Amino acid sequence: VQLQASGGGSVQTGDSLRLSCSVSVTLDDYAIGWFRQAPGKEREGVSCISVPDDSSTYYAESVKGRFTISADTLKNTVYLQMFSLKPDDTGVYYCAALPRFGSVCPTLTPSSKYWGQGTQVTVSS
């Protein structure tokens, strides 16, 4: 399983970005999660989508109402649309293929054998 994240950049507070995660396998086989890691901090869960499970979506409290995760099954791509960005959103964003079943996706646990390379998001005030 290979994943490739893209779409990061340097923006101002209040701006928007859309991240993309291209996956080498069908989205029917895995849930796809977005995680981020700020300098000196642990990797944390941001959002997750499980397409085969009625496209169930999950969000960290810190991004609810500002970020939207979606999937294009024809392109095997998962998107993370980010609105109203804040400096606290700064970090390297990674996508990962997660087990469909169990609590990893709903709890946004950064536990996966399959990770994309990460894309940098920098939000300045």
Disulfide bonds with the S-S distance in Angstrom:
Cys21-Cys95 2.18
Cys48-Cys105 1.99
